[in-house]
Amino acid sequence: MRKTAILGIGQTKIDEHWDLSLREIGGNAAFAAMQDAGLEKVDSLFVGNMLSSTISGQNQLGTFFSDWIGLWGQEAVKVEAACASGAAALRSALMAVASGDIDSALVVGVEKMTDKAGRDVTSALATASDADYELEQGISFVGINALVMRRYMHEFGWKHEDFAPFSINAHANAMHNPFARLHQKINIKQFENSSMVATPINLMDASPTGDGAAAVVIVPADRVASVKGKPRITVAASASATDSIAVHSRKDPMFLSAAYTSSKKAYEMAGVTRDDIDVFELHDAFSIMAALSLEACGFAERGKGVRLGLENEISRNGRLPICTRGGLKARGHPVGATGVYQVVEIAQQLRGECGETQVDGAKIGMAQNIGGSGATILTHILKAE
């Protein structure tokens, strides 16, 4: 298998883009990545998306976008894995390039979520759960996460306010990201007093959805060299794992076994350990997921992921900086695009392009994208060389 690298990156601001269509949002990110890569054409297009058929009434996104951006005649497919669709599309592209079947691939993660009423979006998101045993019982996606969080607090003795540092850190970092949806700092009082969504998850525990797209261009690593003092960004590892789609079917609902498995595979593939990771873009769709991800990936002991936030180890200057561009919580969570946003943001860190939230000396970064309530989890590790 050939070594692969990221040649170009692009993204759009996450917002309620009433004036932009699905094709324009995705196309803008694609054009930005192609321009950054210095390419006019690629061999294949991989689109990560979850909700286009239910929210936008549009399927066949591969051809939809290849037509719009001028890649006529090229291979183009849509990849769906719930909220992990972006990372799944990236992994498909990486395998195609690494195998030698193609020499370049464009990956676009895109989602337009604000064209429907909130209740319709909530229903659409719930399709990431088990339709027979979860969705059929009337529970929402946030409700499932709330049950997990309540049990976690009971088992390990944490209070709701103990989760506040995850959200406070994300909002502080998003202030310096022009592509982030939320540009407001928050404090512990605002965290505790925000509106309840599904006990114990309140508004400050949950990530906002929105319209957005991010894109990367993947090529063989030997086609990329350091340019203008910027390092080559190679993909050191790509790993995927699954768990039961229904949370109640898991051996331990409070442990993300798919995160454990995919991160373990990724560490081995990249030839690194958890201590080598300089920056981690985790999937903080809800604050409980931040804690569970840190534990499953080996950065904290079982039941102690919350402590990393309380001890300020997740900030830019901490032991393990996370969500340095705002994370899902403040950058926003256009579900099918999130996995690609995470990889773009790791690439920015390794390039040294993150300004006020730049992690000094960052050489190795990890991104982890979660589909459903931990049912599909992909982990990618990038290196600056």
C-alpha positions as a Markdown table, in Angstrom:
| # | Residue | x | y | z |
|---|---|---|---|---|
| 1 | Met | 0.0 | 0.0 | 0.0 |
| 2 | Arg | 1.3 | 3.5 | -0.9 |
| 3 | Lys | 1.7 | 6.2 | 1.7 |
| 4 | Thr | -0.8 | 9.0 | 1.2 |
| 5 | Ala | -0.8 | 12.7 | 2.0 |
| 6 | Ile | -3.2 | 15.6 | 2.1 |
| 7 | Leu | -2.4 | 18.0 | -0.7 |
| 8 | Gly | -5.2 | 20.5 | -0.3 |
| 9 | Ile | -7.9 | 21.5 | 2.2 |
| 10 | Gly | -11.0 | 23.7 | 2.1 |
| 11 | Gln | -14.0 | 24.5 | 4.2 |
| 12 | Thr | -17.0 | 26.8 | 4.4 |
| 13 | Lys | -18.3 | 28.6 | 7.5 |
| 14 | Ile | -21.0 | 26.7 | 9.4 |
| 15 | Asp | -24.2 | 28.7 | 9.6 |
| 16 | Glu | -27.8 | 28.8 | 8.4 |
| 17 | His | -27.1 | 29.4 | 4.8 |
| 18 | Trp | -30.5 | 30.3 | 3.5 |
| 19 | Asp | -29.0 | 31.9 | 0.4 |
| 20 | Leu | -26.9 | 28.8 | -0.6 |
| 21 | Ser | -28.0 | 25.5 | -2.0 |
| 22 | Leu | -26.6 | 22.1 | -1.0 |
| 23 | Arg | -24.6 | 22.0 | -4.3 |
| 24 | Glu | -23.2 | 25.5 | -3.7 |
| 25 | Ile | -22.1 | 24.7 | -0.1 |
| 26 | Gly | -20.4 | 21.5 | -1.1 |
| 27 | Gly | -19.0 | 23.0 | -4.2 |
| 28 | Asn | -17.4 | 26.0 | -2.4 |
| 29 | Ala | -15.5 | 23.7 | -0.1 |
| 30 | Ala | -14.5 | 21.5 | -3.0 |
| 31 | Phe | -13.2 | 24.4 | -5.1 |
| 32 | Ala | -11.3 | 25.7 | -2.1 |
| 33 | Ala | -9.5 | 22.4 | -1.6 |
| 34 | Met | -8.7 | 22.0 | -5.3 |
| 35 | Gln | -7.3 | 25.5 | -5.4 |
| 36 | Asp | -5.2 | 24.9 | -2.2 |
| 37 | Ala | -3.9 | 21.7 | -3.9 |
| 38 | Gly | -3.2 | 23.4 | -7.1 |
| 39 | Leu | -5.2 | 20.9 | -9.1 |
| 40 | Glu | -8.0 | 21.3 | -11.7 |
| 41 | Lys | -9.0 | 17.7 | -11.8 |
| 42 | Val | -8.9 | 14.5 | -9.7 |
| 43 | Asp | -9.5 | 10.9 | -10.5 |
| 44 | Ser | -12.3 | 10.2 | -8.1 |
| 45 | Leu | -14.8 | 12.1 | -5.8 |
| 46 | Phe | -16.0 | 10.7 | -2.5 |
| 47 | Val | -18.9 | 12.6 | -0.8 |
| 48 | Gly | -19.7 | 12.1 | 2.9 |
| 49 | Asn | -23.3 | 12.9 | 3.7 |
| 50 | Met | -26.1 | 11.6 | 6.0 |
| 51 | Leu | -29.3 | 13.6 | 5.4 |
| 52 | Ser | -29.5 | 14.7 | 1.8 |
| 53 | Ser | -32.4 | 12.4 | 0.9 |
| 54 | Thr | -34.5 | 13.3 | 3.9 |
| 55 | Ile | -33.7 | 17.0 | 4.3 |
| 56 | Ser | -32.8 | 18.1 | 0.8 |
| 57 | Gly | -34.7 | 15.5 | -1.2 |
| 58 | Gln | -31.5 | 14.7 | -3.1 |
| 59 | Asn | -29.7 | 11.4 | -3.5 |
| 60 | Gln | -26.8 | 10.4 | -5.8 |
| 61 | Leu | -24.6 | 13.1 | -4.4 |
| 62 | Gly | -21.5 | 11.7 | -6.1 |
| 63 | Thr | -22.8 | 12.6 | -9.6 |
| 64 | Phe | -24.6 | 15.6 | -8.2 |
| 65 | Phe | -21.4 | 17.2 | -7.1 |
| 66 | Ser | -19.1 | 15.9 | -9.9 |
| 67 | Asp | -21.5 | 17.6 | -12.4 |
| 68 | Trp | -21.5 | 20.9 | -10.4 |
| 69 | Ile | -17.7 | 21.1 | -10.0 |
| 70 | Gly | -16.8 | 19.9 | -13.5 |
| 71 | Leu | -15.5 | 16.4 | -12.9 |
| 72 | Trp | -17.5 | 14.9 | -15.7 |
| 73 | Gly | -16.8 | 11.3 | -16.5 |
| 74 | Gln | -14.9 | 10.7 | -13.2 |
| 75 | Glu | -15.8 | 8.1 | -10.6 |
| 76 | Ala | -18.0 | 9.7 | -7.9 |
| 77 | Val | -19.9 | 8.1 | -5.0 |
| 78 | Lys | -21.7 | 9.1 | -1.8 |
| 79 | Val | -20.6 | 7.4 | 1.5 |
| 80 | Glu | -23.0 | 7.2 | 4.4 |
| 81 | Ala | -22.3 | 6.2 | 8.0 |
| 82 | Ala | -24.5 | 8.5 | 10.0 |
| 83 | Cys | -22.5 | 11.3 | 11.7 |
| 84 | Ala | -19.3 | 9.4 | 10.7 |
| 85 | Ser | -20.1 | 9.8 | 7.0 |
| 86 | Gly | -17.3 | 12.4 | 6.5 |
| 87 | Ala | -14.6 | 10.2 | 7.9 |
| 88 | Ala | -16.0 | 7.1 | 6.2 |
| 89 | Ala | -15.7 | 8.9 | 2.8 |
| 90 | Leu | -12.2 | 10.0 | 3.7 |
| 91 | Arg | -11.2 | 6.4 | 4.5 |
| 92 | Ser | -12.7 | 5.2 | 1.2 |
| 93 | Ala | -10.6 | 7.8 | -0.7 |
| 94 | Leu | -7.5 | 6.9 | 1.2 |
| 95 | Met | -7.8 | 3.2 | 0.4 |
| 96 | Ala | -8.4 | 3.9 | -3.2 |
| 97 | Val | -5.2 | 6.1 | -3.5 |
| 98 | Ala | -3.1 | 3.9 | -1.3 |
| 99 | Ser | -4.0 | 0.8 | -3.3 |
| 100 | Gly | -2.7 | 2.4 | -6.5 |
| 101 | Asp | -6.1 | 2.2 | -8.2 |
| 102 | Ile | -6.2 | 6.0 | -8.5 |
| 103 | Asp | -3.7 | 8.8 | -8.1 |
| 104 | Ser | -5.9 | 11.5 | -6.6 |
| 105 | Ala | -9.1 | 11.8 | -4.8 |
| 106 | Leu | -11.3 | 14.7 | -3.6 |
| 107 | Val | -13.3 | 14.1 | -0.4 |
| 108 | Val | -16.2 | 16.4 | 0.3 |
| 109 | Gly | -18.2 | 16.2 | 3.6 |
| 110 | Val | -21.4 | 18.2 | 3.2 |
| 111 | Glu | -24.7 | 18.7 | 5.0 |
| 112 | Lys | -27.5 | 21.2 | 4.7 |
| 113 | Met | -29.7 | 20.9 | 7.8 |
| 114 | Thr | -31.6 | 24.2 | 8.1 |
| 115 | Asp | -34.1 | 23.8 | 5.3 |
| 116 | Lys | -36.5 | 21.7 | 7.5 |
| 117 | Ala | -38.2 | 22.4 | 10.8 |
| 118 | Gly | -36.3 | 21.3 | 14.0 |
| 119 | Arg | -38.6 | 18.4 | 14.6 |
| 120 | Asp | -38.0 | 17.1 | 11.1 |
| 121 | Val | -34.2 | 17.3 | 11.6 |
| 122 | Thr | -34.5 | 15.6 | 15.0 |
| 123 | Ser | -36.5 | 12.7 | 13.4 |
| 124 | Ala | -33.9 | 12.4 | 10.6 |
| 125 | Leu | -31.0 | 12.3 | 13.0 |
| 126 | Ala | -32.8 | 9.6 | 15.0 |
| 127 | Thr | -32.4 | 7.3 | 12.0 |
| 128 | Ala | -28.8 | 6.8 | 13.2 |
| 129 | Ser | -30.2 | 4.7 | 16.1 |
| 130 | Asp | -31.9 | 1.3 | 16.0 |
| 131 | Ala | -35.2 | 1.7 | 14.2 |
| 132 | Asp | -36.8 | -1.3 | 15.8 |
| 133 | Tyr | -35.6 | -1.1 | 19.4 |
| 134 | Glu | -34.8 | 2.6 | 19.9 |
| 135 | Leu | -36.5 | 4.8 | 17.3 |
| 136 | Glu | -39.7 | 2.8 | 17.5 |
| 137 | Gln | -40.0 | 3.5 | 21.2 |
| 138 | Gly | -40.0 | 7.2 | 20.6 |
| 139 | Ile | -36.6 | 8.1 | 22.0 |
| 140 | Ser | -34.7 | 10.9 | 20.3 |
| 141 | Phe | -30.9 | 10.8 | 19.6 |
| 142 | Val | -30.2 | 13.3 | 22.4 |
| 143 | Gly | -32.4 | 11.2 | 24.7 |
| 144 | Ile | -30.2 | 8.2 | 24.1 |
| 145 | Asn | -27.1 | 10.2 | 25.0 |
| 146 | Ala | -28.9 | 11.7 | 28.0 |
| 147 | Leu | -29.5 | 8.2 | 29.4 |
| 148 | Val | -25.8 | 7.3 | 28.9 |
| 149 | Met | -24.8 | 10.5 | 30.7 |
| 150 | Arg | -27.1 | 10.0 | 33.6 |
| 151 | Arg | -25.8 | 6.5 | 34.1 |
| 152 | Tyr | -22.2 | 7.7 | 33.8 |
| 153 | Met | -22.8 | 10.4 | 36.5 |
| 154 | His | -24.4 | 7.8 | 38.8 |
| 155 | Glu | -21.7 | 5.2 | 38.3 |
| 156 | Phe | -18.7 | 7.5 | 38.7 |
| 157 | Gly | -20.1 | 10.2 | 41.0 |
| 158 | Trp | -19.7 | 13.2 | 38.8 |
| 159 | Lys | -22.0 | 16.2 | 38.9 |
| 160 | His | -23.4 | 17.9 | 35.8 |
| 161 | Glu | -21.3 | 21.0 | 36.3 |
| 162 | Asp | -18.1 | 18.9 | 36.1 |
| 163 | Phe | -18.7 | 18.6 | 32.4 |
| 164 | Ala | -18.6 | 22.4 | 31.9 |
| 165 | Pro | -14.9 | 22.6 | 30.9 |
| 166 | Phe | -15.5 | 20.7 | 27.7 |
| 167 | Ser | -17.9 | 23.3 | 26.5 |
| 168 | Ile | -16.1 | 26.3 | 27.9 |
| 169 | Asn | -12.9 | 25.2 | 26.1 |
| 170 | Ala | -14.7 | 24.6 | 22.8 |
| 171 | His | -16.3 | 28.0 | 22.9 |
| 172 | Ala | -13.1 | 29.8 | 23.8 |
| 173 | Asn | -11.3 | 28.2 | 20.8 |
| 174 | Ala | -14.1 | 28.9 | 18.4 |
| 175 | Met | -13.7 | 32.6 | 19.0 |
| 176 | His | -10.6 | 32.4 | 16.8 |
| 177 | Asn | -12.0 | 30.2 | 14.0 |
| 178 | Pro | -13.7 | 32.2 | 11.3 |
| 179 | Phe | -15.5 | 29.1 | 10.0 |
| 180 | Ala | -17.1 | 28.3 | 13.4 |
| 181 | Arg | -20.8 | 28.8 | 14.0 |
| 182 | Leu | -20.7 | 30.1 | 17.5 |
| 183 | His | -18.4 | 33.0 | 18.5 |
| 184 | Gln | -19.5 | 33.5 | 22.1 |
| 185 | Lys | -17.4 | 32.6 | 25.2 |
| 186 | Ile | -19.3 | 30.9 | 28.0 |
| 187 | Asn | -18.7 | 30.5 | 31.7 |
| 188 | Ile | -19.7 | 27.9 | 34.3 |
| 189 | Lys | -22.8 | 29.9 | 35.3 |
| 190 | Gln | -24.1 | 30.1 | 31.7 |
| 191 | Phe | -23.4 | 26.4 | 31.3 |
| 192 | Glu | -25.4 | 25.5 | 34.4 |
| 193 | Asn | -28.3 | 27.9 | 33.7 |
| 194 | Ser | -28.9 | 27.0 | 30.0 |
| 195 | Ser | -32.1 | 25.4 | 28.9 |
| 196 | Met | -32.6 | 21.7 | 29.5 |
| 197 | Val | -32.9 | 19.5 | 26.4 |
| 198 | Ala | -33.1 | 16.0 | 27.8 |
| 199 | Thr | -32.1 | 15.7 | 31.5 |
| 200 | Pro | -29.2 | 15.9 | 32.3 |
| 201 | Ile | -28.1 | 17.2 | 28.8 |
| 202 | Asn | -28.8 | 21.0 | 28.5 |
| 203 | Leu | -28.2 | 23.3 | 25.6 |
| 204 | Met | -24.5 | 23.9 | 26.6 |
| 205 | Asp | -23.9 | 20.1 | 26.5 |
| 206 | Ala | -25.1 | 19.8 | 23.0 |
| 207 | Ser | -23.5 | 20.8 | 19.6 |
| 208 | Pro | -25.5 | 23.0 | 17.2 |
| 209 | Thr | -26.3 | 21.7 | 13.8 |
| 210 | Gly | -26.0 | 23.8 | 10.7 |
| 211 | Asp | -25.1 | 24.0 | 7.0 |
| 212 | Gly | -21.5 | 23.4 | 6.0 |
| 213 | Ala | -18.9 | 21.6 | 4.0 |
| 214 | Ala | -15.3 | 20.7 | 4.2 |
| 215 | Ala | -13.0 | 19.1 | 1.7 |
| 216 | Val | -9.5 | 17.5 | 1.3 |
| 217 | Val | -7.5 | 16.4 | -1.7 |
| 218 | Ile | -5.7 | 13.1 | -1.2 |
| 219 | Val | -2.6 | 12.0 | -3.3 |
| 220 | Pro | 0.4 | 9.6 | -3.0 |
| 221 | Ala | 2.8 | 11.1 | -0.4 |
| 222 | Asp | 5.7 | 11.1 | -2.9 |
| 223 | Arg | 3.8 | 13.7 | -4.9 |
| 224 | Val | 3.9 | 16.2 | -2.0 |
| 225 | Ala | 6.9 | 18.1 | -0.7 |
| 226 | Ser | 7.3 | 20.8 | 1.9 |
| 227 | Val | 6.3 | 24.1 | 0.3 |
| 228 | Lys | 7.1 | 27.6 | 1.6 |
| 229 | Gly | 8.2 | 26.3 | 4.9 |
| 230 | Lys | 5.1 | 24.3 | 5.5 |
| 231 | Pro | 5.4 | 20.6 | 6.2 |
| 232 | Arg | 4.0 | 17.7 | 4.2 |
| 233 | Ile | 0.9 | 16.3 | 5.9 |
| 234 | Thr | 0.8 | 12.6 | 5.6 |
| 235 | Val | -2.0 | 10.2 | 6.6 |
| 236 | Ala | -0.2 | 7.9 | 9.1 |
| 237 | Ala | -3.3 | 5.8 | 10.0 |
| 238 | Ser | -6.9 | 5.3 | 9.1 |
| 239 | Ala | -9.0 | 2.8 | 11.1 |
| 240 | Ser | -12.6 | 2.0 | 11.5 |
| 241 | Ala | -14.6 | -0.2 | 14.0 |
| 242 | Thr | -18.2 | -0.8 | 14.9 |
| 243 | Asp | -20.3 | -1.7 | 17.9 |
| 244 | Ser | -24.0 | -2.7 | 18.2 |
| 245 | Ile | -26.2 | 0.1 | 16.8 |
| 246 | Ala | -28.5 | -0.1 | 19.9 |
| 247 | Val | -26.9 | 1.2 | 23.0 |
| 248 | His | -28.7 | -1.3 | 25.3 |
| 249 | Ser | -27.2 | -4.2 | 23.4 |
| 250 | Arg | -23.7 | -3.3 | 24.4 |
| 251 | Lys | -21.7 | -5.1 | 27.0 |
| 252 | Asp | -21.0 | -1.8 | 28.6 |
| 253 | Pro | -23.0 | 1.2 | 27.4 |
| 254 | Met | -20.6 | 3.6 | 29.1 |
| 255 | Phe | -17.5 | 2.4 | 27.1 |
| 256 | Leu | -17.0 | 3.2 | 23.4 |
| 257 | Ser | -15.5 | -0.1 | 22.4 |
| 258 | Ala | -15.4 | 1.0 | 18.7 |
| 259 | Ala | -13.4 | 4.0 | 19.7 |
| 260 | Tyr | -11.0 | 1.8 | 21.7 |
| 261 | Thr | -10.6 | -0.6 | 18.8 |
| 262 | Ser | -10.2 | 2.0 | 16.0 |
| 263 | Ser | -7.7 | 4.1 | 18.1 |
| 264 | Lys | -5.7 | 1.0 | 19.0 |
| 265 | Lys | -5.5 | 0.0 | 15.3 |
| 266 | Ala | -4.6 | 3.6 | 14.4 |
| 267 | Tyr | -1.8 | 3.8 | 17.0 |
| 268 | Glu | -0.3 | 0.6 | 15.7 |
| 269 | Met | -0.6 | 1.6 | 12.1 |
| 270 | Ala | 1.0 | 5.0 | 12.7 |
| 271 | Gly | 3.7 | 3.6 | 15.0 |
| 272 | Val | 2.8 | 5.9 | 17.8 |
| 273 | Thr | 1.4 | 5.8 | 21.3 |
| 274 | Arg | -1.3 | 7.9 | 22.9 |
| 275 | Asp | 1.5 | 10.0 | 24.5 |
| 276 | Asp | 2.7 | 11.0 | 21.0 |
| 277 | Ile | -0.5 | 12.7 | 20.1 |
| 278 | Asp | -0.1 | 16.5 | 20.1 |
| 279 | Val | -3.7 | 17.5 | 19.3 |
| 280 | Phe | -7.0 | 15.6 | 19.3 |
| 281 | Glu | -10.1 | 16.5 | 17.4 |
| 282 | Leu | -12.7 | 14.4 | 19.2 |
| 283 | His | -16.4 | 14.0 | 18.5 |
| 284 | Asp | -18.0 | 16.2 | 21.2 |
| 285 | Ala | -21.5 | 16.1 | 19.9 |
| 286 | Phe | -22.5 | 15.9 | 23.5 |
| 287 | Ser | -20.2 | 16.6 | 26.5 |
| 288 | Ile | -20.6 | 13.0 | 27.7 |
| 289 | Met | -19.1 | 11.8 | 24.4 |
| 290 | Ala | -16.0 | 13.9 | 25.0 |
| 291 | Ala | -15.4 | 12.1 | 28.3 |
| 292 | Leu | -16.1 | 8.7 | 26.8 |
| 293 | Ser | -13.8 | 9.3 | 23.9 |
| 294 | Leu | -10.9 | 10.3 | 26.1 |
| 295 | Glu | -11.3 | 7.2 | 28.1 |
| 296 | Ala | -11.7 | 4.8 | 25.2 |
| 297 | Cys | -8.6 | 6.2 | 23.5 |
| 298 | Gly | -6.5 | 5.7 | 26.6 |
| 299 | Phe | -6.0 | 9.4 | 27.6 |
| 300 | Ala | -7.9 | 8.8 | 30.9 |
| 301 | Glu | -8.9 | 5.9 | 33.1 |
| 302 | Arg | -12.4 | 4.6 | 33.1 |
| 303 | Gly | -14.8 | 7.1 | 34.7 |
| 304 | Lys | -12.1 | 9.8 | 34.9 |
| 305 | Gly | -12.4 | 11.5 | 31.5 |
| 306 | Val | -14.1 | 14.4 | 33.1 |
| 307 | Arg | -11.0 | 15.1 | 35.2 |
| 308 | Leu | -9.0 | 16.2 | 32.1 |
| 309 | Gly | -11.3 | 19.1 | 31.7 |
| 310 | Leu | -11.4 | 20.0 | 35.4 |
| 311 | Glu | -7.6 | 20.0 | 35.5 |
| 312 | Asn | -7.3 | 22.1 | 32.4 |
| 313 | Glu | -5.4 | 19.5 | 30.5 |
| 314 | Ile | -7.5 | 19.9 | 27.3 |
| 315 | Ser | -6.7 | 23.6 | 26.6 |
| 316 | Arg | -4.3 | 24.7 | 24.0 |
| 317 | Asn | -1.4 | 24.7 | 26.5 |
| 318 | Gly | -2.6 | 21.5 | 28.3 |
| 319 | Arg | -1.3 | 18.0 | 28.1 |
| 320 | Leu | -3.8 | 17.0 | 25.4 |
| 321 | Pro | -5.3 | 20.0 | 23.5 |
| 322 | Ile | -8.8 | 19.0 | 22.1 |
| 323 | Cys | -11.3 | 20.8 | 19.9 |
| 324 | Thr | -8.8 | 23.6 | 19.1 |
| 325 | Arg | -11.0 | 25.1 | 16.5 |
| 326 | Gly | -14.2 | 24.9 | 18.5 |
| 327 | Gly | -15.1 | 21.2 | 18.1 |
| 328 | Leu | -18.6 | 20.1 | 17.3 |
| 329 | Lys | -19.8 | 22.1 | 20.3 |
| 330 | Ala | -18.9 | 25.5 | 19.0 |
| 331 | Arg | -17.6 | 25.1 | 15.4 |
| 332 | Gly | -20.9 | 23.3 | 14.7 |
| 333 | His | -22.0 | 19.9 | 13.7 |
| 334 | Pro | -23.3 | 19.6 | 10.1 |
| 335 | Val | -23.3 | 15.8 | 10.6 |
| 336 | Gly | -22.1 | 14.3 | 7.4 |
| 337 | Ala | -19.4 | 17.0 | 7.1 |
| 338 | Thr | -18.0 | 16.8 | 10.6 |
| 339 | Gly | -15.4 | 14.1 | 10.0 |
| 340 | Val | -13.8 | 16.1 | 7.2 |
| 341 | Tyr | -13.9 | 19.3 | 9.2 |
| 342 | Gln | -11.9 | 17.5 | 11.9 |
| 343 | Val | -9.2 | 16.4 | 9.5 |
| 344 | Val | -9.0 | 19.8 | 7.9 |
| 345 | Glu | -8.5 | 21.3 | 11.3 |
| 346 | Ile | -5.8 | 18.8 | 12.2 |
| 347 | Ala | -4.1 | 19.6 | 8.9 |
| 348 | Gln | -4.3 | 23.3 | 9.8 |
| 349 | Gln | -2.6 | 22.6 | 13.2 |
| 350 | Leu | 0.2 | 20.6 | 11.6 |
| 351 | Arg | 0.7 | 23.4 | 9.0 |
| 352 | Gly | 0.9 | 26.0 | 11.8 |
| 353 | Glu | -2.2 | 27.9 | 10.5 |
| 354 | Cys | -4.3 | 28.1 | 13.7 |
| 355 | Gly | -3.3 | 31.5 | 15.0 |
| 356 | Glu | -4.4 | 32.1 | 18.6 |
| 357 | Thr | -5.3 | 28.4 | 19.1 |
| 358 | Gln | -2.1 | 27.0 | 17.5 |
| 359 | Val | -0.6 | 24.2 | 19.5 |
| 360 | Asp | 3.2 | 24.9 | 19.7 |
| 361 | Gly | 5.3 | 22.2 | 18.0 |
| 362 | Ala | 2.3 | 20.1 | 16.9 |
| 363 | Lys | 3.6 | 17.3 | 14.7 |
| 364 | Ile | 1.1 | 14.5 | 15.2 |
| 365 | Gly | -2.7 | 14.9 | 15.3 |
| 366 | Met | -5.6 | 12.6 | 15.7 |
| 367 | Ala | -9.2 | 13.0 | 14.6 |
| 368 | Gln | -12.1 | 10.7 | 15.7 |
| 369 | Asn | -15.5 | 10.8 | 14.1 |
| 370 | Ile | -18.5 | 8.9 | 15.7 |
| 371 | Gly | -21.6 | 7.7 | 13.9 |
| 372 | Gly | -24.7 | 7.1 | 16.0 |
| 373 | Ser | -24.2 | 6.7 | 19.7 |
| 374 | Gly | -20.8 | 5.0 | 19.2 |
| 375 | Ala | -21.9 | 2.4 | 16.6 |
| 376 | Thr | -19.5 | 3.4 | 13.9 |
| 377 | Ile | -16.2 | 5.1 | 14.9 |
| 378 | Leu | -13.3 | 6.1 | 12.6 |
| 379 | Thr | -9.9 | 7.3 | 13.8 |
| 380 | His | -7.3 | 9.1 | 11.6 |
| 381 | Ile | -3.8 | 10.1 | 12.5 |
| 382 | Leu | -1.9 | 12.7 | 10.5 |
| 383 | Lys | 1.8 | 13.6 | 10.7 |
| 384 | Ala | 3.8 | 16.7 | 9.7 |
| 385 | Glu | 6.9 | 15.6 | 7.9 |
